[in-house]
Amino acid sequence: MEGKAMLLLAGMLVMLPILGAQSYAAEMLGGEPKEFHVAIISVGKHSFILPSAIIVDEKAKRQPMELFVSNDTREKHGLAIDKLKVKEVLNPGETKKITLSVTDLDSLGGSEQSAYRIYDPVHSHTVGGQIFVRR
């Protein structure tokens, strides 16, 4: 009886990493990440929102999307996406999490491909970007 218990335990220990790997692989092959890190940076007199494009596959809109926005400059900046009613202002060095629900992403509409402007509502000269929804 003790030998069967040990064999069962050994089998479970062998299966645990395999199941974990399958879960990780399924997550990685499942498509889109659910979180994006966005930085507002300055180089000399110019400020940028990076990355300049976030591409979302419509098929991956089963979970909320999280934007972690960091202001890595020495002055106030912000991030706005009018179509999603997002408008955040960040102090220097501040990071904010913006959660876009599945409903928000569905509201983007469109039949083919859609791009929505990301910009800085505090400084209009900041180079912005876009969220691109691939259908």
N, C-alpha and C positions, 0 to 999 in steps of 0.2 A: 504494500500500500504506500509506504514511504517513497519507494522508487517511482511509482506512478505520479505522486505529487511533485517530486523533483523534476520529472520529465515534463509535466504540465507547466511548471514554473519556468523551466528552461525554454519551452516552446513559446510561452508568453513573452519572455525577455527577447527572444529572437524576433517575434512579430512586432513588438513595440516600435523599434526603429523603422521597420519597413512601413508600417501604417503611418507613422509620423512623416516619412519621406513622401508617401503618396498624398497625404494631406497638404504638405508644403508644395509638392509639384502641382497638385490640382489648383491650389491658390495662385501659383505663379502662372500657370497656363490658362487660368480662368479668365484672363483678360486684363482689364484696367486696374490700376492701383486705386485705392479709395482715398489716399491722402497725397497732397501736393504741397511742396514747400516753395514759397514765393518770397523773394527778397527784393527790397527796394534799396538800391545802392547808388552812391555818387562817385563820379570820377571827374575831378576838377569841377567845372561849372555845370556838368551834365548829370542828370539823375535818370535811372532806369528801373523798370519793373522786370525782374527775371524770374522764371523764363518768360520769353515774349509770347509764347503760345502754349496752351494746354489743350491737348486733343482728347476728347472723350468719345468713346464708342457708345452709341445709343443702346446697344445690347448689354452694356455693362452698367446701366443705370438702375440696378436692383438694390443698391445700397447708397446711403448718403455720401457725398464727396466732401472732404475736409481740406480747406486751404489754411495752411499755417503761414501767416504773413509776418515777415520780420522787417522792421525799419532799421537798416544798418547805416543810417546817415546821421548827421549832426543837427538835423532840423526836422520839424514835423512833416510827415508825408501821409498819404492815404492810398486806399485801394477802393475803386468803385466799379461795379458792373450794373449799369442801369437796368437792363432787362431782368436781372435777378433781384433788383431792389437792394443791392449791397452797397454800402457806403461807410467805410471805416477810416478813422484818422488815428495814426499811431505816433506816439512821441519817439524821440531818438532812442534806439536800443530796444524798443518795445516789440513784442510778438503777440499776435492775436490769432485765435482759431476761428475760422468762419466755416460753418457747416451749411452745405447746400443740400437740402433734402431731395429725395427722389421726385417729389411733387414739383420742387423748384426746377429741377432739370427737365422734367416733362413739359413744364410751361414754356420751354424754349421753342417748342413747335417746329414748324418747317417740314418740308417733305424730302428734301435731299440732304444738303449739307448747309450748316449754319455757323456763322462766326459772330461772336459778341465781344464788343470792345471792353478791355480792362484799362482803366486809366487812374491817374492820381487826381482826386478832387481838390487837393490843397495847392498843388503846383502844376499848372497846365502845361508847362514846358517839359515835364517829366515824360520820357519815352515809355509808352504803355505797351499793351499787347492784346491778346485775344484768347477767348475760349472757343474752341472749334468743336462742334458736335458733328460727328460722322454718322450718317444714317445708312 
